[in-house]
């Protein structure tokens, strides 16, 4: 496997005893330094586009208000198309349909997903081999240190990329496009957890809460209120 950026020393989400501390991780939301990269990328794009906007101003004045609004929506929509969709020539993006009405099983899945790392194997696996997936996407991975020393696209058509240390299995190419190559197998997500029976979900939640309480008992801080809350949650299962 290609050299990658140094991994986080803290081992990821397993350090958190508070569910709220890890809430963003369990929901798949990136840390600030990760999201800021995307923000900076967007800022750079806006900067490059500013000069051309002035040139197009006269043309825009000729548009009716609804037409101008439609153009803006289309531009935003196109910018949101993923790399894989762009390569496949897709012009639509499928999004999930979510309901605020949760079933009892949905609630159990949510209770497990906010503390899954206490009872489920690490994901993605520490030694997972991404070689085949990198090949399929015609990507060549370098460490962050040597990334700038290589050409964007080599003679064989492979684009350079590096692995994001906070998200093993997610790679960013020279254009700033991120590729999530993490395996679906073992992924702690709703689609996988909902396949489990309610009794299995309850057993996993109980084990996770007990592990959480055990870690809180050894905390140097006073966690008595949180422990009481977790015990109430445990007894309600």
For each residue, the residues with C-beta under 8 A, 3 or more apart:
1: 4 129 130 131 141
2: 131 134 140 141 142
3: 141 142 143 146
4: 1 7 141 143 162 163 165 168
5: 143 144 162 163 164 165
6: 165
7: 4 165 168
8: 11 12 165 166
9:
10: 15
11: 8 14 15
12: 8 15 25 117 122
13: 16 22 25 26 117
14: 11 117 118 122
15: 10 11 12
16: 13 19 21 22 25 117
17: 21 212 215 216 219 223
18: 21 22 226
19: 16 22 23 26 114 115 212
20: 23
21: 16 17 18
22: 13 16 18 19 25 26 114 115 117
23: 19 20 26 27 114
24: 27 29 30 31
25: 12 13 16 22 28 29
26: 13 19 22 23 113 114 115 116 188
27: 23 24
28: 25
29: 24 25 35
30: 24 34 35 166 167
31: 24 34 35 166
32: 35 36
33: 36 37 166
34: 30 31 37 38 164 166 167
35: 29 30 31 32 38 39
36: 32 33 39 40
37: 33 34 40 41 172 176
38: 34 35 41 42 176
39: 35 36 42 43
40: 36 37 43 44
41: 37 38 44 45 176
42: 38 39 45 46
43: 39 40 46 47
44: 40 41 47 48
45: 41 42 48 49 79
46: 42 43 49 50
47: 43 44 50
48: 44 45 51
49: 45 46 52 53
50: 46 47 53 54
51: 48 54 55
52: 49 55 56
53: 49 50 56 57
54: 50 51 57
55: 51 52
56: 52 53 59 60
57: 53 54 60 61
58: 61 62
59: 56 62 63
60: 56 57 63 68 71
61: 57 58
62: 58 59
63: 59 60 67 68 71
64: 67 68
65: 68 69
66: 69 70
67: 63 64 70 71
68: 60 63 64 65 71 72
69: 65 66 72 73
70: 66 67 73 74
71: 60 63 67 68 74 75
72: 68 69 75 76
73: 69 70 76 77
74: 70 71 77 78
75: 71 72 78 79
76: 72 73 79 80
77: 73 74 80 81 93
78: 74 75 81
79: 45 75 76
80: 76 77 93
81: 77 78 85 86 90 91 93
82: 85 86 93
83: 86 87 177 178 179
84: 87 88
85: 81 82 88 90 93
86: 81 82 83 89 90
87: 83 84
88: 84 85
89: 86
90: 81 85 86 93
91: 81
92:
93: 77 80 81 82 85 90
94:
95:
96:
97:
98:
99: 102
100:
101:
102: 99 106 107 110
103: 106 107
104: 107 108 198
105: 108 109 194 198 201
106: 102 103 109 110 194
107: 102 103 104 110 111
108: 104 105 111 112 198 201 202 205
109: 105 106 112 113 190 193 194 201
110: 102 106 107 113 114
111: 107 108 114 115 201 205 233
112: 108 109 115 116 119 193 201 204 205 208
113: 26 109 110 116 188 189 190 193
114: 19 22 23 26 110 111
115: 19 22 26 111 112 118 119 205 208 209 212
116: 26 112 113 119 120 188 193 208
117: 12 13 14 16 22 120 122 188
118: 14 115 207 208 211 212
119: 112 115 116 204 207 208 211
120: 116 117 123 186 188 204
121: 125 186
122: 12 14 117 125 126
123: 120 182 186 187 188
124: 128 168 169 182 183 186
125: 121 122 128 183 186
126: 122 168
127:
128: 124 125 168 169 182 183
129: 1 132
130: 1 133 134 141 163 169 171 181
131: 1 2 134 135
132: 129 135 136
133: 130 136 137 181
134: 2 130 131 137 139 140 141 161 171 181
135: 131 132 138 139
136: 132 133
137: 133 134 179 181
138: 135 157 158 159
139: 134 135 158 159 160 161 171 173 179
140: 2 134 150 154 158 159 160 161
141: 1 2 3 4 130 134 160 161 162 163 171
142: 2 3 146 147 149 150 160 161 162
143: 3 4 5 146 147 162
144: 5 147 162
145:
146: 3 142 143 149 150
147: 142 143 144 150 160 162
148:
149: 142 146
150: 140 142 146 147 154 160
151: 154 160
152: 159 160 174
153: 157 158 159 160
154: 140 150 151 157 158 160
155:
156:
157: 138 153 154
158: 138 139 140 153 154
159: 138 139 140 152 153 173 174 175
160: 139 140 141 142 147 150 151 152 153 154 173 174
161: 134 139 140 141 142 171 172 173 174 179
162: 4 5 141 142 143 144 147 171 172
163: 4 5 130 141 168 169 170 171
164: 5 34 167 168 170 171 172 178
165: 4 5 6 7 8 168
166: 8 30 31 33 34
167: 30 34 164 170
168: 4 7 124 126 128 163 164 165 182
169: 124 128 130 163 180 181 182 183
170: 163 164 167 178 179 180 181 182
171: 130 134 139 141 161 162 163 164 178 179 181
172: 37 161 162 164 176 177 178 179
173: 139 159 160 161 176 177 179
174: 152 159 160 161
175: 159
176: 37 38 41 172 173
177: 83 172 173
178: 83 164 170 171 172
179: 83 137 139 161 170 171 172 173
180: 169 170
181: 130 133 134 137 169 170 171
182: 123 124 128 168 169 170 187
183: 124 125 128 169 186 187
184: 187 192
185:
186: 120 121 123 124 125 183 192
187: 123 182 183 184 192
188: 26 113 116 117 120 123 192 193
189: 113 192 193
190: 109 113 193 194
191: 194 195
192: 184 186 187 188 189 195
193: 109 112 113 116 188 189 190 196 201
194: 105 106 109 190 191
195: 191 192
196: 193 200 201 204
197: 200 201
198: 104 105 108 201 202
199: 202 203
200: 196 197 203 204
201: 105 108 109 111 112 193 196 197 198 204 205
202: 108 198 199 205 206 237
203: 199 200 206 207
204: 112 119 120 196 200 201 207 208
205: 108 111 112 115 201 202 208 209 237
206: 202 203 209 210 234 237
207: 118 119 203 204 210 211
208: 112 115 116 118 119 204 205 211 212
209: 115 205 206 212 213 230 233 234
210: 206 207 213 214 234
211: 118 119 207 208 214 215
212: 17 19 115 118 208 209 215 216 230
213: 209 210 216 217 227 230 231 234
214: 210 211 217 218
215: 17 211 212 218 219
216: 17 212 213 219 223 226 227 230
217: 213 214 223 227
218: 214 215
219: 17 215 216 223
220:
221:
222: 225
223: 17 216 217 219 226 227
224: 227 228
225: 222 228 229
226: 18 216 223 229 230
227: 213 216 217 223 224 230 231
228: 224 225 231 232
229: 225 226 232 233
230: 209 212 213 216 226 227 233 234
231: 213 227 228 234 235
232: 228 229 235 236
233: 111 209 229 230 236 237
234: 206 209 210 213 230 231 237
235: 231 232
236: 232 233
237: 202 205 206 233 234
